[in-house]
């Protein structure tokens, strides 16, 4: 029980990190496009 809970928590953490990285990349890409258009 404790072991599976640990694995579940680890899976959730890595999934959240992946989602955050993806969102951050999209935001960074939008910011880059916007700064190029302003120039």
Contact map, one row per residue, 1 for C-alpha under 8 A:
111110000000000000000000000000000000000
111111000000000000000000000000000000000
111111100000000000000000000000000000000
111111110000000000000000000000000000000
111111111000000000000000000000000000000
011111111100000000000000000000000000000
001111111110000000000000000000000000000
000111111111000000000000000000000000000
000011111111100000000000000000000000000
000001111111110000000000000000000000000
000000111111111000000000000000000000000
000000011111111100000000000000000000000
000000001111111110000000000000000000000
000000000111111111000000000000000000000
000000000011111111100000000000000000000
000000000001111111110000000000000000000
000000000000111111111000000000000000000
000000000000011111111100000000000000000
000000000000001111111110000000000000000
000000000000000111111111000000000000000
000000000000000011111111100000000000000
000000000000000001111111110000000000000
000000000000000000111111111000000000000
000000000000000000011111111100000000000
000000000000000000001111111110000000000
000000000000000000000111111111000000000
000000000000000000000011111111100000000
000000000000000000000001111111110000000
000000000000000000000000111111111000000
000000000000000000000000011111111100000
000000000000000000000000001111111110000
000000000000000000000000000111111111000
000000000000000000000000000011111111100
000000000000000000000000000001111111110
000000000000000000000000000000111111111
000000000000000000000000000000011111111
000000000000000000000000000000001111111
000000000000000000000000000000000111111
000000000000000000000000000000000011111
